[in-house]
């Protein structure tokens, strides 16, 4: 049992190190998003909804943000796969949404951006072997 805990702790540390490297690049990529979206806890919505805790959250649930009818009708719960598809092509994922963004074509860029967003995930969501 003790060996399993040591192995789990080592895997967790390795996972955090890998995510931190990707997340650092993702933070730089996020600068493009920061004009409209905040990642700070309890940040008020701006042009776009705050993204703190987006992993595991149902789409269109940030209080005091005026979502498009299309986003309100969506049944999306944001996880890595859903975010990847949305960031790649927002209009394809949720036609008629209001986000004026054409998408991020590079899969590595999207993965790194999502790694950064995962740093703001509530416990139990998006944290790999540690969560």
N, C-alpha and C positions, 0 to 999 in steps of 0.2 A: 504494500500500500504506500509506504513512504517513497519507494522508488518511483511509483506512478506520479506522485505529487511532485517530485523533483523533475521528472521528465515533462510534466505539464507546465511547470514553472519555466523551464528552459524553452519550451515551445512558445509559451506566451511572450517571453522576453525577445525571442527571435522574431515573432510575429510583429511585436511593437516596433522593433528596429526596422523591419522591412517596410511597415506602414509609414513610419516616420520619414523614411527617405522619400517614398512616393508622395506623402502628404506635404513635404516641404516644396516639392515641385508643384503639387496641386495648389498650394497656397499662392504661389506666384501666378499660376493660371487663373486663380479665383479673382485676381485683381480686375479682370475683365468683367466679372459678375458684380463686384462690389459697388459699382455705380448705382445698382438697383436693389441689391440684396445684402442684408446684414447677417453675420453669423454669431453675433453676441447673444447670450442668454437674455431674454426679455426685451430684445430690441424691438422697437415699433416697426411696423411695416413701412417701407418706403415706396418707391415706384413698383417694386416687387415684394413679395412676402419675405419675412425673415426666414433664414434657412437653418437656424440653430435647432437641432433635434429633428431635422427633416427625415432622417433614416427611421423608418418604422411609423411615420405619421401618414395619415390618410390625406390625399390631395385635397386642397381647398379647405383646410381646417385652421389656418391662422386667423385668430380673431381680428376684427377690424381691417381686414383686407378685402377689397372688392374684386373677387374672382370672376372670370368669364363664366357664362352659363355652361360652356363646354367643360371647363375644369370642374365646376360644381357637379356636373353629371357623371364625371369619370369615377371609376371605382378603384382607382390606383391607390395602393399603399406603397409609399416610397421605399424601395430597397435598391441594392446595387444595380440589378437588371433593369428595373423600371427607370431609375435615374439615367442609366447609360442610354437607353432608348430615347428618353426625353431630351437629354442634352445633345444627342447626336442630331435630332431633327424634331424640335418641339411641335411643329405643325403636323408632322406625320403621326406622332404619338398621340396628340390631343388636338385634332383639327379644330380650328376656330378659337384656340386659346389666345389670350391677349399678349403673350410675351413676344416682344419684337426682337427676336434673336433667330438667326438663320441656322444655328447649330454648330457643333464642334465635330469636325470630321475625323480627327485622329483618335483612334481607340485608346492609345496610351495616354494621351492628354485627358481623355474622359476618365480613365481609370485613376489617374493621379488626382484629378479634381475631386472625384468621389472619395478617394482616400482622405483627402483634406476634410471633406464634409463629414466623414465618419468620425473624425476627432470630436465633433460636436453632437454625436449621437447619444441618446439616453442609454443608460446601462442596459445591457442585454441585446442591443441592436448593433449590428455591423462591426462587432469587435473581434471577429474570428474566434480563435481558441480561448481567448480571454473573456469572452462575453457571454 
